[in-house]
Amino acid sequence: MDLLDEITRAHRELLDGERKVITLRRRYDADVEDVWDACTNAERLSRWFLPVTGDLQLGGKYQFEGNAGGEILRCEPPRLLKVSWLFGDNPGFSEVEVHLSAEDDGTLFELRHTAEVPPEFWAMGGPGSVGVGWDLGLLGLSLHLAGLPQFDENTFHLTDEGRRVIIESSQAWGRAYEAAGAPPDQVAAAVASTTAFYAPEGESS
């Protein structure tokens, strides 16, 4: 699998209002039921994303290991999942929606993350600060659906391929940021900050 192609084939959008909304849309070569199961089955989630615990049904609470947790707000198999996505002591408003639909013998996957973001945090990284993380997560889903081994998230940024993937993702979110109306200098600073966070200069395998 060409991992860089997996990044470039996705479509990204940003609604830059009081609440920030990032949308990541792409197609998978798998049927809707399989993609739904990969996104909602705890055992499968642990193989491509993170271990998850909790009451995984409508109204239940969930917690990803070392990451976000929240409540399952909507669950309409196999098309729609909506959860609160909370991390830290004062997370504010944050929700994630996943929409699945059949397309050309595959699945159109759309992830929408809506959040109230502190201005100082947004000024540092813009949409890429969370968007790159989602790109890497959905890259893991691509590998899982194709039956391929996962990359090591702790060392991926140290590889040449991993660094190229992260840089392309960061730049792609920069383009979405600019398309949403951000000035070029602000976009450039956000891309540089995001890239430095996910793939620091000077590190190599």
Number of C-alpha atoms within 10 A of each C-alpha: 9 8 16 18 11 19 20 14 11 17 15 24 19 24 17 15 9 10 15 17 19 23 21 20 17 17 20 20 15 18 18 22 16 13 23 21 15 20 19 17 12 18 14 17 19 15 15 22 21 17 16 22 13 14 13 17 14 15 14 13 17 20 20 19 13 10 13 15 20 19 21 21 17 15 18 10 13 17 16 15 21 20 23 22 24 20 16 9 6 7 14 14 13 19 20 20 19 20 18 22 16 16 15 10 11 16 22 20 22 19 20 19 23 20 20 16 17 11 10 9 10 16 15 18 25 29 29 30 21 16 24 24 15 17 22 22 15 21 21 22 23 22 17 19 17 13 9 12 11 15 14 9 12 7 12 18 21 17 14 11 14 20 20 15 26 24 22 18 27 29 21 23 31 28 20 22 27 17 13 14 12 16 11 13 10 17 25 18 16 25 27 18 20 28 23 14 12 18 22 14 11 6 9 12 8
